[in-house]
Amino acid sequence: MPPTVPPGNPREPPRGKGGHGCLVAGAALAGALALAVAGGTFILHEARVQREIVQRGTTAPGIEDLRAIGCDPGTTVMDAHELRGMLDSGLPADTSVFVACLATEGGAVPTCDDVARTYARAAHPSGSFVAEVRVVKRFRIECRRVYGADGG
């Protein structure tokens, strides 16, 4: 008669759990990967749309005039309706344009009033708009105000 091995003996092979643990872990990993890919695709799409809006704004009417008063080449004029659809812009619902003047610290930094008057004179907006001035190295908004179509 062969010797019997008592239960719990280290020489006894481990008992399986049915093989479902690896399957569940694999399914969870595949689901997480699919979610990450979908999220990454959405973020890249939104970034591309935002970049296109900003690029269009760098050639908008009034840009050259804004550069003449001290706004840097990164200055842009954007459609406020497009911005509202993409992010929490905080722009009032009745404004149609967002004028973002970037200025360099140490140079002439225009005020929001300067930006608004210059933009209104050059571009003749059809309605109210928001003018904003940021100084590049300070990482803060110097001013942000709503103006009427005449820049006032």
C-alpha positions as CSV (number, residue, x, y, z in Angstrom):
1,M,0.0,0.0,0.0
2,P,1.5,3.4,-1.0
3,P,2.0,5.9,1.8
4,T,-0.7,8.4,2.2
5,V,0.1,12.1,2.3
6,P,-1.7,14.0,5.0
7,P,-3.6,17.1,3.8
8,G,-1.6,20.3,4.0
9,N,1.7,18.5,3.3
10,P,4.0,20.8,1.4
11,R,4.6,18.0,-1.3
12,E,0.9,18.1,-2.1
13,P,0.1,20.0,-5.3
14,P,-2.0,23.2,-4.8
15,R,-5.6,22.9,-5.5
16,G,-6.9,25.1,-8.3
17,K,-9.7,27.7,-8.0
18,G,-11.4,26.9,-11.2
19,G,-9.2,29.1,-13.5
20,H,-11.6,32.1,-13.5
21,G,-9.4,34.6,-11.6
22,C,-7.1,35.1,-14.6
23,L,-10.1,35.5,-16.9
24,V,-11.7,38.2,-14.6
25,A,-8.4,40.0,-14.2
26,G,-7.8,40.0,-18.0
27,A,-11.3,41.3,-18.7
28,A,-10.8,44.1,-16.1
29,L,-7.4,45.0,-17.7
30,A,-8.9,45.1,-21.2
31,G,-11.8,47.3,-20.0
32,A,-9.4,49.7,-18.3
33,L,-7.3,49.9,-21.4
34,A,-10.3,50.5,-23.7
35,L,-11.4,53.3,-21.3
36,A,-8.0,54.9,-21.3
37,V,-7.8,54.8,-25.1
38,A,-11.2,56.4,-25.5
39,G,-10.4,59.1,-23.0
40,G,-7.1,59.8,-24.6
41,T,-8.7,60.1,-28.0
42,F,-11.3,62.5,-26.7
43,I,-8.7,64.7,-25.0
44,L,-6.5,64.8,-28.2
45,H,-9.6,65.7,-30.3
46,E,-10.5,68.6,-27.9
47,A,-6.9,69.8,-27.9
48,R,-6.8,69.8,-31.7
49,V,-10.1,71.8,-31.9
50,Q,-8.8,74.3,-29.4
51,R,-5.5,74.7,-31.2
52,E,-7.4,75.3,-34.5
53,I,-9.6,78.0,-32.9
54,V,-6.5,79.8,-31.5
55,Q,-4.6,79.5,-34.8
56,R,-7.6,81.0,-36.7
57,G,-7.6,83.8,-34.2
58,T,-4.0,84.8,-34.9
59,T,-5.0,86.1,-38.3
60,A,-8.3,87.7,-37.4
61,P,-9.1,91.3,-38.2
62,G,-7.5,93.7,-35.7
63,I,-4.6,91.5,-34.8
64,E,-2.0,93.7,-36.4
65,D,-3.4,96.8,-34.7
66,L,-3.3,95.0,-31.3
67,R,0.4,94.1,-31.9
68,A,1.1,97.8,-32.6
69,I,0.0,98.7,-29.1
70,G,2.1,96.0,-27.4
71,C,0.3,92.7,-27.7
72,D,2.7,89.8,-28.6
73,P,2.3,87.5,-31.6
74,G,0.5,85.0,-29.4
75,T,-2.4,87.4,-29.2
76,T,-5.6,85.9,-30.6
77,V,-9.2,86.8,-31.3
78,M,-11.6,83.9,-30.8
79,D,-15.3,83.2,-31.4
80,A,-16.8,83.2,-27.9
81,H,-19.5,80.7,-28.9
82,E,-16.9,78.1,-29.9
83,L,-15.1,78.6,-26.6
84,R,-18.2,78.2,-24.5
85,G,-18.9,74.9,-26.2
86,M,-15.5,73.5,-25.3
87,L,-14.6,74.6,-21.8
88,D,-15.9,76.5,-18.8
89,S,-14.7,79.8,-20.2
90,G,-16.7,82.0,-17.8
91,L,-17.6,84.3,-20.8
92,P,-21.0,86.0,-20.6
93,A,-23.6,84.6,-22.8
94,D,-24.2,87.8,-24.8
95,T,-20.6,88.2,-25.9
96,S,-19.6,87.1,-29.4
97,V,-15.8,87.6,-29.4
98,F,-12.9,86.9,-26.9
99,V,-9.8,89.1,-27.5
100,A,-6.8,87.7,-25.7
101,C,-3.8,90.1,-25.6
102,L,-0.5,88.5,-24.5
103,A,2.1,91.0,-23.4
104,T,5.8,90.6,-22.4
105,E,6.9,91.6,-18.9
106,G,9.2,94.6,-19.1
107,G,7.6,95.9,-22.3
108,A,4.6,98.1,-22.9
109,V,1.6,96.3,-21.4
110,P,-1.7,97.7,-22.8
111,T,-4.8,98.0,-20.6
112,C,-8.0,96.2,-21.4
113,D,-9.4,99.6,-22.4
114,D,-6.6,100.1,-24.9
115,V,-7.2,96.6,-26.3
116,A,-10.9,97.1,-26.5
117,R,-10.7,100.5,-28.3
118,T,-8.1,99.3,-30.7
119,Y,-10.0,96.1,-31.5
120,A,-13.3,97.9,-31.9
121,R,-11.8,100.5,-34.2
122,A,-10.0,97.9,-36.4
123,A,-12.5,95.0,-36.5
124,H,-15.9,96.7,-36.1
125,P,-17.4,93.8,-34.0
126,S,-21.2,93.3,-34.4
127,G,-21.8,93.0,-30.6
128,S,-20.2,93.0,-27.2
129,F,-16.9,91.3,-26.6
130,V,-14.5,90.4,-23.9
131,A,-11.0,91.9,-23.8
132,E,-8.3,90.2,-21.7
133,V,-4.6,91.1,-21.1
134,R,-2.1,88.6,-19.8
135,V,1.6,89.2,-19.1
136,V,3.4,86.1,-20.2
137,K,5.9,85.5,-17.4
138,R,3.5,86.6,-14.6
139,F,1.1,83.7,-15.4
140,R,-1.9,85.8,-14.4
141,I,-4.6,87.8,-16.0
142,E,-4.0,91.6,-15.7
143,C,-7.5,92.5,-16.6
144,R,-10.6,91.0,-18.2
145,R,-13.7,93.0,-19.1
146,V,-16.8,93.1,-21.3
147,Y,-17.1,95.9,-23.8
148,G,-19.7,97.1,-26.2
149,A,-19.3,96.9,-29.9
150,D,-17.8,100.5,-29.9
151,G,-15.1,99.4,-27.4
152,G,-16.6,101.4,-24.6
